[in-house]
Amino acid sequence: MILRVISIALPPKLDHLPETLPEGAVCIELEEGIPVFRASSSVQAHIESLLTKQQTTTLSAAEEQELDRYEEIDDYLSFVNRTLRNLSLT
């Protein structure tokens, strides 16, 4: 009998979601039969506008916090996507 051990890292912790997080903020697409979670195009555009503003001026404290929370969501979605992809390979 062969035992195979699968170790899964714990997901990043989300303490808060951005207050501006709209309904439908995350979309699910299939890539080779594997669901992939991504920020919607409207959320991506909003993040891009915050990043562009950050390069040219100082963001307000609320904008910095919002950008930080979007980064946490991105980390979380990346973790979920990696986990699903790795599970599909086993």
N, C-alpha and C positions, 0 to 999 in steps of 0.2 A: 504494500500500500504506500502510495506517495502522497505526502501532505504538502500542500502549497500554502504558504502564508502570504496574505495580501495585507500590506500596511497602507493605511490611508491617513494622510495628514489631517489634522483638524482644520475646519474652515476658518477663514478670518472672521473675527467678530465684528458685527455691525451694531453700533450703539444707537445710531440715529440715521434716519434717511433725510435727504435734503427736503426742506419745506416746499421747494419748487418742483419736486418730483411729480411729473404729470401722470395721469392715467395712461397706460400703454407705453410707459417709459422703457420697457424691456421687450424686445421681440425675440422670437425663437425661429431659427432657420434650421433646416436639415442639411447636413453635409455628409455625404456617404452614409446616410442612414442614422447619423448621430445628431441629436439636438444640440444646437449651439446657441447660447444666450448672448444677446448683444443689446447695447443701448440703442434705442430707436434713433432714427435720423434727426428728429427734433431735439432730443437730448444731446446727441453728438454735436449738433450745431450750437446749442447753448453752451456746452463745455468749451467748444472752440472759441466762442466769443469771449468767454471768461479768460481763457488762456491768452488770446490776442490782447485783451485789455491789460492783463497782468504784465505783458511785455512792454507796454507803452506807458503805463501809469501804475499807481498803487491801487490795489483792490481794497474795498472797504472790508471791515472785519467780517461782516455778514457774507460778502462775496468769497472771502478766503475760506470761511467755514463751509460754505456751499461747495466750493471746489474740492476741499478736503473730503467732504462726504461723498462726492461723486467719485473721487479716487478710491475710497473705501469700497464703493459698490463695484467699481471696475476690478479691484483686487478680488472681490467675492465672486463675480461672474467668471473671472479668469480661473479661479480655483474650481468652480463647478464645471466649467468646460474641460479643464485638464482631467478632472476626476472622471467625467463621463467618457472622454476619449480613452483614457487609460483602462477603464473597465471594459470598454468595447474591444480592447486588444487582448484581453485575457481569455 
